[in-house]
Amino acid sequence: MFSVNIDKLIDVSSAEMDTYKDLAENVVKELNGEKTFSVVTGGMGAFKLAYCVHLMGKKVLFIDADISSDVFVGKYKLGKNIAGVMDFLRDVDKAGNIVCHTNKEGFDVIFTGNIDGDSLNTDNEMIMKGLIDSYSKVYDLVLVDSDISGTAAKYSSAAVLMVDENQFSEDEAEDYTEKLEALGCNILGVILNE
């Protein structure tokens, strides 16, 4: 099992930290006791949000289920051999313990794992649902970073679409939200990053 120091990833201005803390409070309030939440295309924003929920005294698991890229493995420079979500989906029995502890007690991470040439299918989507559900019994909140298709987001109690301000117009974001809802995602709203 790996352990990582996340200090560089959470090193942001006090104004940015305050924004994420406010967002975390709103998310916890909206969840009303539910224990799973997804951020579609959130990347580092989703990670910072998860950390701010942790700062509220919650035991949090962040799952990087955005299989379109392995952003966090790249940030940590751990190489491609760290087991994660995709390894678990390929072979539940051989994946071993995929939870990575951080230097912040009560804040853990599951990385994407080896994504080379893989995509999700109906069978391993159900395994993803089981993964999220099982960890929701152990953590106060399981926050999932989902890819743009919302594949993992539909297995969370609620989700938001987090996009850069220049990535979508307001109408495009609303249309995309409707598409995600049609796939089964419970979208609470859109977060625009400046």
N, C-alpha and C positions, 0 to 999 in steps of 0.2 A: 504494500500500500504506500502511495506517495503522500507526502505532506508538502504544502507549498506556502510561501510567504506572499500575501496579497497586498502588502503595503503600497507598492508602486501602482497597482491597479485602482486603488481607492484614494490615491493622492490627488485631490481636486481642490479647487478654490472653495472657500467657505460659502460663497453664494451658490455654487453648483451643489455642494453638499446639502445646503438648506433646501434647495429645490427638490432634490431626491428624497430628503427626509419628509417633506410635505407630501410628495407623491406616495411615499411608503405608507404614511398615515391614512391617506385617502384609499389606497388599495386595501389595506387591512379592514378599514371601515366598510368598504363596498363588499368585501368577501363575507362579512357577517358570520365568521366562524368557519367558513370553508377553508380547506387546507391546500388547495392546488390552484396555481395561477400561472398563466403564460404571457409572454411578451413576444409578439410576432415581429421578427427582424430587429430585435432590440440590441443584440450584441453587447458591447460594453455598458450601454445604458441599462440593459436588463440586469447585468451583474451588479452595477452600482445600486439599483433599486433593491435587489435581493439583500445586499449588504446593509442598506438603510433599514430594511425590515428587521434584520438581525440586531441592529442598534436599538430597536424598540424592546429588546429582551426576548426575542423569538429565536428558537432553534430553527435554522434555515438550511435547506439543501438547494443549491443552484444546479440545474441540469442543463448543460449545453447540448440541446437537441437540434441545433441548426446544422443539419447534415450537408448544407451547401458549402460550408467552409469550417476549418478548424482554427478559428481565431484565437481561442484561449491557449491551445497547445503551442501555437506560434508565439504568443506573448510570453509564455513560460519557457520557451525554447527547450521543451522536454523531448523533442523528437517524436517520431510517429509510433513508437512502441508502447505508449501509455494506453492502457485499456480504458474503454469508455462505453458510451451508449451503443455505438455501432457494433462493437465486439460482443456486448451483451445480447443484442438483437440477433446476431449471427449464430451464437451458441451460448445459451443461458448457462449450461453446465460448465463450460470452459472459461467463462469470463472472469471468474474469481471475484474478489471484492473490487468494485469499480469506484467506490467512494474515496475521494481524496480529501483529507483533512487540511484545513488552512491554519495559519497562525492565530486565527480568531476563533476561540473555542465556541462551538455551537454553530459555526458557519462552514459548511462542507460543499464540495463541488464534485460533480460527475462530468468529465470532459466528453467531447464528441467521440474520441477514439479514432481508429483507423477508418477513414471514409473513402479510401480509394475505390472508385468504381461502384460504390454501393448506392442503392436507393431503397426506400421503404416499400414494402408490399403489404397486402392485407394481413398476412400471418404475423409479420413482425410489428405491424401497427398495434395489434392486440397485445403483443409482448410489451410494447411501449406503454400502453394503457396500464398493464399490470405493474410495470416498473414504477410509474407515477403513483398509482394507487397504493402499492406496498410501502413506499417511502413516506406517504402521507400519514401513515400510522405511527411513524417514528419521529417525524419532524413537525414543528408548528406550522411551517409553510414549505411547500415544494414549489419553487419558482422555476419555470421551464422557459428557456430561450428557444423559440420555435422558428423554423425556416419560413420563408415568404409564402409557402403553400399552406401553412397552418397545420401541417401534419400532426405535430405533437400538441398543438394548442387545443384541438378539439377534445382532448382527453383531460383537460383541466376544467375546474369549476367556472372559471372566467378568464378572459384574456383582453389585452389591449394591443393595438397596432402602434408600434413606435417607429417613426420615420423622420428623416431629416426634412426640414422645412422645404428644401429645394427638390426633394425626391418626388413628392406628390402634390398636386393642387388640392384644395379642399374638396372639390367634386370627385377627383380621382380617389382620394382617401376614403370618401363616403362610399363610392362604388366598390372599392376593394373590401371595405368592411362588410358590405352586403354579400360579397362573394364568400368571404370567410364564414359568415353566419350561415350561408346556404350549405357549407361543408360540415356544419355542426358546431362551429366555434361560438361560444357565448361572449361576444365582443362588447366590452363596457364602453369603449371609446378609442380615440386616437390621441397619441402623445406626439406633438411636433417638437423636434429638437432644432434649436437655432443653429 
